[in-house]
């Protein structure tokens, strides 16, 4: 793996079209950005060339993260690169810590909001769906028959998932006391279908054991 890393730095692997080979700092940063963000987009701010490098050197990134038990993938349509865990994989990193109940419910509501946008053809050209914090709260009430977190805690949870590439938060409307949200394609990475099935079953059962790890 170190040989592959060095081959990229030395230019033995063709660099991105019209761009120089990355420096050691740039390539290391791109690996760290993937570990921290999980879902990274071409438009993700503050990441330098990380998206470009991850997409162009996909075979290296795929092999590198496979050593850590992750699956690295490129979603060209959504201009996204992401890490996911195989269904039978086990995580021991910080992101693998068990979600709290309210975090699980918010993640479920975000995925449901995205699915509803797909169903109603409200998907933007960049693969995103618009909704609000009120929509998320209403979804938790209806889908999980549970009280949503208060506004402060809800925003805290949404910021957690925003850092992983699941959404973007807009500017809060102080009069309406609502915050617009843009749900990103990465929501399907953080809440894969198998996880959704488990959470739906838990929500239907109405017990308190529904905390989950997400994607």
Phi, psi and omega in degrees: 000322177295326178295320179294321177298313181293325179298323177293315182296324182279356180083009177293332172264132182303132180286171176303143181306128178076008182231154177282166173298146182290154171281167178301320180296318181294317182290320176297318179299318181298319177296319180292322178299319179296316180296320183283317188270330182070309176241115186237136185244163176301328183265006178298124183284153171073021182245005180060230182267014188302314180297313181301316182291318180297319180291315185290319181261040184306318180300319178295313180297323180296315180292320181299310184284338174297327177296336180264001178090011180256160171251119178265132181221155176245125176253091186299320183300321182267002184050054184224141167241144186207162175247136174223163181256132175307149184308327182261012182279160178236132181254143177234011180270178182297324182289345180274001179296146184295134178288150171288166182301314182292328177292320177299316181294320179294318178297319176300314182295323177296317179294320178295322178297322179292316179298320179296320177297320176297316182295324183266010179057043178252028181269129178287170183296337178268012175081016182257161179230134180267140172204192180224170177296329176297320178298319180294316179298316180296322180295320179297319180296317186277317185280322184252358182048049183221155177285134178287163175297158175293169189302316182298314180292323179299315179297321178300316180292318180298322177295325176301311181286334176296323179294338179265003176089019181272336184197169169236140177263137176268192180276129183294134173276110186290329180287314181276346182055050180220146180243125176289146181232146171244110181276126186265161178303335180297347179300328179287341175280316181287333180232073182295166186303318181297320177295319179300318179299318180295316182291321178298319179296319178295316180298320179294325180289333176075020178266183185252028185249028190270009179298142183218169184270342184068197184271000000 
